[in-house]
Amino acid sequence: MIIGLDVGGTHTDVVLLDQSGLLRQAKIPTDPEDLFGSILAALEAVTAGIPPEGIRRIVLSTTLTTNAVIQGNIPPVGLIVSAGPGIDPEAFRTGEAYICVRGSIDHRGREVEPLDEVEIRRAAERLRREGIRQVGIVGKFSVRNPAHEIAIREMLGEGFEGVFLGHRVSGRLNFARRIATTYLNAAVYPLHRSFFDAVCGSLAEKGLQLPLRLLKADGGNMKLEASLEAPIQTVLSGPAASVMGAVAAAAGEDDAVVMDIGGTTTDLAVLIGRAPVLNPNGITIGAYRTLIRSLETLSIGTGGDSAVRLKGGELVVGPERRGPALIFGGRHPTPTDAMAALGILPHPERRRAAEGLRPLAAGLGLDVEALSRRILETACRQMLAAADRLVEGINAQPVYTVHELMEGYRVRPQRLLVLGGPAPHFAGTLAALTPLSVRVVPRWEVANAIGAALARTTCEVEFFADTEQRLARAPAENFHQPIALPYGMQEATAQALALLREKALARGANPRYLEMEVVEAQEFNMIRGFHTTGKNLRVRVQVKPGLIHGYDELLARLAAPAEAPPVRTATGP
């Protein structure tokens, strides 16, 4: 059996699956002040009476790191950066504790300027005086030779809680993005470490010694232990869970927009057939452009519990959430209350919803029914406008799915796949406002948790070889090895795939069903005096994102229509 658990801003969704089907499911209110208690309550809801040895693994997705970055709730972080001649690293400053030092490596991994140990020890003393506990170290070409980053770490000495090297955070060439990625990785580490310790400790207290995994932004998972070195990999894992849930339950052959409607936000993504669209260059989160590989998603502050108010005589829905809906004891009207007032969402507190909406209706010169329709239409138009922006953004650049580059392809969605707790209640209004075919994903309430549970382990490897220097490197994997000539792309690819297999198995992948592929292979001749003196080879390989093997019967059951509330528009059945 497998547990999938998705921690959202409003609810924590959890499922218990085996190969035959969905055994149990639960939706637990998320307590922002006691996130770990919410997780444990969700686990207890589906594991009562289940022997721990019968559970193979738990996969969690979380918005913890995402929210911390977006809201700016991150501690001061030290960053030590070396670049050498050329681009000025000051252009990429991330904060006050950003220190540029002498020393550089060139694009082929050769030392151009040595480090100044006195300068680095002086920087370390400054960071300690300022109370900095997390430090990132980034060299411009450390992905070709990490020697300087490693040496700086050794020179820093004791007194730091976490030290993160740029070449380990990402093996890709892009100095500015590697700086931002390393900075964020160090910044979210304390929060993620607390999450890790609390989850593991609480489970141990209850006798649940279970293998734990975290969903990553690319729709794959990693061992919880491995996430301590790269906690930034967990950003946007919530939207990734939604996408994988749609793949598991409702994907067909046409292009489709996936819309996960929660209480706080709506997360959107795009499927081309059964393949999610990927951002291969790295996501932007907040003000930071990173190298974190991610599914192409967009989140907006519109959901079932979005605050509804008047601003300058105009109706505004979201983006903030001011607590639960009126019908659930809240104090501010929401789209959920509008649905209750219209009878779309049957609820015994329908009268309370109508009374709470009446002052807003009076302010617009409407009755409660007309206001409620306008609230739903406003929320749904915001969701559909976001879907249009996402599709336009994808079509403005080469289209990548998790499996391939589709050069020249234009996304033309035919379907809108809706999931999340309030999905059936929004679906009718969405259908009235878009030409797309609207379908509520089977098991819509917990499809995100199902997606997390069924996602396979993924990872990638960046591999470099220089035949003139007779040296092969994969710095992010701590791989450095001399090579014997003749050596070409075939040998480089074989070594890269071997490293990928080793890495994937260490992260918990199934060795019998390991789908690896080459996603980039480039070869450049090195010329001196009109003669070729060697080749520079670069190979990038990955384990394909997708669903785990052996659950075909479960997937067939999940794809079967589930009983859902009648879909009605804001104007009636």
N, C-alpha and C positions, 0 to 999 in steps of 0.2 A: 504493500500500500504506500501511497505517496500523499503528502499534505502540501497543498498550495495555499499561500497566505499573502494577501495584498493589503498593506497598511495605507489607507487613504486619509485625507484630511478630515473626513466626516465619519466613515465607517472602516472597520477592518473586516475584510471578507476572507473566509477560510473554507476549504473543501478537503474532503478525504476521498481519494480515488483508489480503485484497483483496476486490473485489466478488464474487468467486466463492466464497470460503470462508475457513476457518481454515487458513493455510499452515504455521505453526509455533507451538509453544508450549513454555514452559519454566517450571520452578519452582526458584528459587535460594534457598538459605538466606540469611536476612537477618542480616548482621553488624552489631549495634548500634554497634560501635566503628568500623566502616567502611561506613557507609550508602551512600556514593557508589560505593564499590567494588562493593557488592552490585548497585546499579543498573546499573553498567557491565557487570558480568558477565552480568546478565540481558539487556541489549541485545545483547551479543556473541553470546549463545546463539541469538538469532533473526535476526541480521543477517549472519552469516557467509556470505560469497559473494554478498551482495545489494548491488548498486550503490546508493550513498547517494541518487542522484538518483531512484531508483525509489520512495523512501519519501516520502509526502506530509506526514506529521506524526507526532509522538509525543505521547500523552496520558498523563500520570502522575497517579496518586492516591497520597496519602501520609498517614501518621498522625503525621508529624513535629511539626506545630504542636499537634495534639490532645494527644499524649502530653506535650509540654512544659507545657501549661496544666494538665492533670489532675495531673501529678506535681509541679507547682510549680517546675519547672526554668526559670524565667524571670528575667531580670535586673531590677534596680530601674528603675522608669520614673517620669519626672516627669509630672505632670498639672496644667495650669493651667486653672481653671474659673471662669467668670463666670455669674452668674444674675440678680442684681438683686433687687428686692423679691419676697417670696413664699417659695417653697420654699428651704430652706437646703441648699446643695450639700454641706455637711459630712455630710449623711445618706448620701451615696454615696461616701464616702472609699475609695480603693483602696490606699493605702499611705502611707508616711511623706512621700514627696516629692509631696504633694497640696496644691496652693496655690490658695486662693480669692482672686480679685481683684475690685476694683470695676469697674463698667461693665456696661451691660445693653442689650438689644434687646427690643422687645415682640413680641407674637404676629403683628403685621402687618409686622414688619421695620423699625420706626422706633426710632431711638436714644432711650433713656430717660435713661441716665447714661453719660457719656463714660468712656473708659479713663483710668487714671492711669499715664502712661508711666514715671514714677519707680518706682512700685510694681512694674511688670512687669520693669524692668531689674534691680531688686533681687532679684526672684524668679529671673531668669536667672543672676545671679551665684551665688546659693545653689545652684542645680542644678549649675552648673559646679564649684563647690567640692566638692560631694558626689560628683562623678564620674558624674553622670547623662548618658547619651549619647543616650537616646531620650525624646522629649517629646510628649505629646498635649495638644491645646488644644480645649476644648469650651465653647461658649456655649449658653445655654438655647434660644434661638430662632435659632440660626445657620442652620438650614435655611430660614428666611425671609429672612435677611440675614446673610451670612458676614463682613461688614466687620470686626467686632471680632476674629474668629479670625484673619483675614488680617493685621490690624494687629499683633496680639500676636506672630505669627510673625516679622514684620519687626523688632519691638522686641527679640526674643530675641537677635539677633545671631549670631555665629559660635560654633563649638565643640560643635555637636550633630551626631550621626550621622544622626538621622532625626527629623523634626518632622511630626506627623500632625494634620490638622484634622478635627474631629468632623463637619462638614457634608460632607466628602469621603468619610469612612468610611461614613456612612449619611445619606441624605436624608430619613429619617423622623422624625416628632415623637415623642420619648420621651426626656426628658432623662436619666433614670437609666440607661436601657439604652444611650444613646449614649455616656455616660461610660464604662461598662464595655466597650463595643465598641472605643472609641478606645484605652482603656488596653491591652486585649489586643492590638490591632493593633500598637501601639508595642512591646509586650513581646516578641512573637514575631518582630519584624522582624530582629534580629541572626541568629537561627537560620535564618530563611528566606533571608536574604541569603547566608549561607554555603552553604546548599543550592543556591541559584541560581548562585553563582559556581563552585562545584565541579562541578556538572553541566555547565554551559556550557563551562567550561575543559577538562574531561576529554573531552567530545565533540569539541571543536575539536582537541585533540591527536591524536585518532584519525581526524581527517578527516571526522567526521560533522556536517556543518553542516545540522542538521535543524530544522524548525519545532517548537517545544516548547509544549505546553499543560498546564495543571493543571486537574484536576477540582475543582469547587466543591461545597459542601455541598448545593446545590439540585439536583445531578445534571447541571448544565451545565459547560462548561469555559471557561477564559479563557487568553489568551496568557500565557506565563511572565513576560514583561516587565511585563505589567499587574499581576501578582501582587505586585510589589515595593511598590506603593502600598497594596495591601489584602491582605497575607498572611493575615489572619484569615479571609478567604473560603475558605481551604483546609481549615479544621477540618472534621472528619467527612467528608472526601472519600472515605475508605476505605469506610464504610458506603454512601455514595452510589453508589460503583462497583458494589457488590453489587446494589443495587436496579436500576440500569440494566442490569446483566447479566441479571437475572431478567426484566425487561421485554423484552429482546432475544430471550431464548431460550425462555421458558416461560409468559408471562402469558396468561390467558384472559379470560373474561367475569366469573367469580365473584370475590368478595373473597378475598384470599390473604395469608398471612403469609410474608414472605421471611426465611429464616434462613441466614446465612452463618457457617458453623462453621470457625473457624481453629484454630491451635495455641494461641493466647493468649486470644482472646476469641470470643464469638459476637455478631454484629451482626444486629439484627432491624429490619424495616420492614413496611409494609402497602401492598398494591396493591388498588385498586378497579378491576377490569378490568385495563386496561393503564396506569392512571394512578396513580403513587405518591402517597401521602398526604403533604401538605406542612405544615410549621409556618410560617405566614406572618408571625407576630409576632416571631420570633427565637428561636434556640436558647438553652438554658442549658447551659453547659459549666463543669464544676467548680462554683465558687460564684458564677459570673458569668452574669447574665441579659443577653443581647445582642440586637442587632437583625439578626443574621446570618440571612438567609433560608435555610432548610434543609429537606430531606426529614425527615419525622418518623421518627426512628430511636431505638433503644435498644441499648446495648452492655453486656454483662455479662462478668465475668471467668471464663468457663467455656469451655474448648476442649479439643482433643485432647491438649495438653501441660499441662493444669492439674495442679498438684501435688495428690496424694491423701494424706491423713493422718488420724490419729485425734485428736480434740480432746474431752476430757472423756468419753471412751468412745464418742463419736459419729463416724461417717464424714463427712469434709469433703472436698469437691472444689472446688479453686480458693479465692479468685480469683487467687492469684499463680501464676506459672510459674517453676519452678526449674531450667529447662534442658530438654533434649530427653527423650523417653521412654527407658526402660531399654533397649528393643530397638534404640535408635539411639545407645547409648553414654552415656545419662544416668545419674544417680544416685538419682533419686526416681521412685516409681511414678506413673503417669498413666492417664487413661482409654484412651489408645492401647495401653498395656500390658495393660489389662483386655480389650480387643478381641482382642489377639494371643493372650492366654491362652485365650480362648474359641474361637479359630479363626475369628472374624468377620473379622479382619485376618490373612490368611496371611503368616507371616514366619518366616525361619529361626531367629530368636532367641526363639521362643515359650517355650522352657524358661527363658531368662533372665528373661522377664517373670513367669513363674509363681514363680520363686524370689524375685524382688523383692517380689512381692505376699504371699508366705507369712507374714511377720511381722505384717502388717496383718490377715490372715485369722485368725491365731491370737488376736490381740487382741480380735476380735469373736466368737470361737468358731465360725468358719465355715471351710469348705474354700475353696481358691483359686477354684474355679468359682463358688461362691455369692457370694463377695466380688466377683468380677469383674462378675457380673450386677448386684449392688447398686451398684457404682461407676457402671456405665453408666446404670442407672435413675436414680441421684441426679443425674448430669450432665444427663440428658434432662429430668428433672422441673424442674430449674433453668431450662433453656431454655424449656420450655413455660410455666412460671410467669411468666417475663419476657414472653413473647408475650401472655399474658393481661393483664399490667400495661399493656403498650403499647396494646392494643385498648381497655381500659377508659379509659385516659387520653385516647385519641382521641375516644371516645364521650361523654366528659364535657364536651366543648366543640363548637362548630360544626366540621364536618368540611370541610377544604379538601383538594382534590387539586391537582396542579400546574397543572390547567386551570380549575378552578371551585370555587366555594363550594357545598357540598351541604347546605343548611340542613335540619335535621331528619333527616338520614340517619344510620343506625346501621350501623357496620361489623359484619358477621357472616361471619367467615372460613369458607370451605369447604375450603380447600386449604392445605397447608404446603409451600412450595417451598424445598428444601434445596440449598445449594451450599457450596463450600469443599473443601479437600483431603480431610478425613475424612468428608464428608457421606454417602457411601453406607454407611459402616460404622456411623453413628449412626442412619440412616433406619429400620432395622427396629425398634429399641428405641423410637424416637419414635412409629412407627406403632402399636406395642402399647400406648402410653400416652395416645393422643389420638384423639378421634372424627374428626379432620380427615383428609382424604385426603392422604397424604404422597407427594411426588414429588421425586426427585432431578433437579435442573436439568441438561439436557444440557450437556456440557463443564463439569461441576461444578467441576473442579479450577481452571479459569482463567476462570470466568464473570465474576468481578469485573474482571479485566483487559479482557475483551471489552466489558463495560459502559462502562469508562473510554474505550476506543477509539472507541466508537460514539456517545457523548454529544455533542449539539450545543452550540454556543456559546450561552450565555444571559446576559442582563443585564436590569436594570430601570431605570426613570427615574421620579422623583417631581417633579411639575410644579405650580407654584403661580402663580395670577394674581389680581391685585387691581385691579378695574376703577375703583375710586375713586382709587387712586394711579396708575392707568394703567401698571401695571408687571407683567411676567411674570418668574418666576424658576425656575430649577432649580439650586440652589446646588451640589449634588453634581457637576453637569456643568459648572460655571463658566459658567452661562448666566444673563444678566441683560439684559432688553430692554424698552424702552417699548412699549406697545400702543396701538392706535388704536381708538376706539369707532365703531360698536357691536362688542362682543366678548363672546362667551359660551362655553358648554361645547364647542360644535363647533370653535371656533377653538383653544381650549386643548388639546383632544384632538389636533387636527391637529399643533400645535406639539410636543406631547409625543411623538407617534409619530415625527415627523421627527428629534427628538433621539435617540430610541431607535434608530432605524435607523442614524444616524451612529455611535453608541456601539457597536452590535453589529458593524458592519463594521470598526471600528477594532480590535475584539477578535478578529476573524477569522471572523465568521459568513459563510455562503454567501449572497450577495446575491440569488440566484435562488430561494432557498427560506427566506425569512425570515418565520416565523410570529409576528406580533406581535398582542397583544391588550390591551384595557383591563381591568384588574383592579379599579380603584376610580375612581369619578367622583363628586365631591361639590360641591355649590353652596350657598353661604350668602348670604342678603341682609344687607347692612349698613344699619341703621336709625339715623337721627338726627332727632329732633324729629318722630316719626311719619311720616317719609318715607324711602324707600329711596334711599340715596346711592351704592350700588354693590354689586358682588358679589365674594365671595371664592371662588375656584375651586381645587379640588385634584384632580389626575388622577395615577393611578399606572398605568404601562403596563409590559409585559414581553415578552420573547421567550419563547415557550413552551418549557419544558424538554421534551426528547424525544430521539429518535435521528436521526442525520444522514440526509440524503436519498441515494438511489441505491444502497442496499445491500439491496434486497428479496430478491435471490437468496441473499445471505449469510444474512439473517435466517431464510429458509426452511430453509436447511441447518442453522443453529444450533438451530432448533426441532425438527428431526428427532431422534428418540432416538439417543443415543450408547451404545456398549457400556460397561456399568458393571459393577463387581463384583456378584455376587449379593447381594441385600438379605436379611439374616438378622436375626432378633431375638436378644436376649441369651440366649434359651433354645434357640436352634437355628434351622435353615432354615425 
